[in-house]
């Protein structure tokens, strides 16, 4: 019997493939490539990247302490659960008369 072949996903474009595509596009359409790079440059200049990075880093540090505290409590609870002696199940004995 033959094994069924599973469809594989196409490989993700690597950096070299993307660079080759950009080079080819730049050679075919130099005006569009220059205008696109100019537009991206203006967009990156206008965006407040410093403020965005500062805000995200503040948010991460603000949330980090409570998250680490909760993680510590969860880990302690897991460790206590492992170390707790388990109750042995007794076989039901005959009733004493």
N, C-alpha and C positions, 0 to 999 in steps of 0.2 A: 504494500500500500504506500502511496505517496503521502507525504505530509502536506497539509494545506499551507499554502503560502500566505502569510499575513501581509497586507499592504503596508509598506513602510512610508513614513513621512519623508518628503523631500528634504535634503539637508539644508540647514540654515545657511544663508549667505555669509560667507566669511569676509573678513576685512579686505583681503586681496580681491575678491570678486566685486565687492562694492567699489573699491578704488578703480578697478578696471572699467566698471560701468560709468563712474563719474568722469574718468578720462575720455572714454568714448563719447559721452554726451557733450563734454567740453569741446572736443574736436569737431563734432558735428554741428553744434549750436553754440558758438562762443558768445554771442550777444546775450542769449537767454541765460547762459551760465554766469556771466558777469553780473547781469541784472539780479539774478537770484542770490548770488553771494552778497551783492550790495544791499539788497533788501534784508537778508538775514543779519548782516552786520548792523544795520540801523535798528532792527528789532532788538538785537542783543544789547545795543547801546541804550535804548530807551527803557528797557525792563530794569526795574530796581533789583538786580540780582543780589547785591549786598544785603539789602533789607530782607529779601526772601530767605536767604541763607541764614541770616541772623535770627529771623523769626522761627524758622524750622529748628535750628539748634537750641533756642530757648525752650521751645515746646518739648523737644526730646529730653532735655535736662529736667524740665518741670515734671514730666511724666515718669522719668526713670526711677526716682526714689519710691513712689508708691508701688510701681510694678515690681521692683526688686523685693520690696517688703512682702507683697502678696506671694511672690514666687518662693521666698524663704519660708513663709508659713505653710504653703502647700507641700514643700519638700519635707519640712519637719513632720507634718501630718502623715505623709507617706512613710517616713522612717519609723514613726511610732506605730503605725499599722503593721509594719513588717516585724518589729521587735516585740509586739504584744503577744503573749502566749495565747495560742488558740485554745478555746474551750474544747475539751475532748468530749465526744459524743458517747454517752453511756448507753449500753443496751438496756432496754426496759426490763426491769427485774420483776419477778413475780410479786404481787401485792402481799404485804405482811398482814396476816390475820390475827 
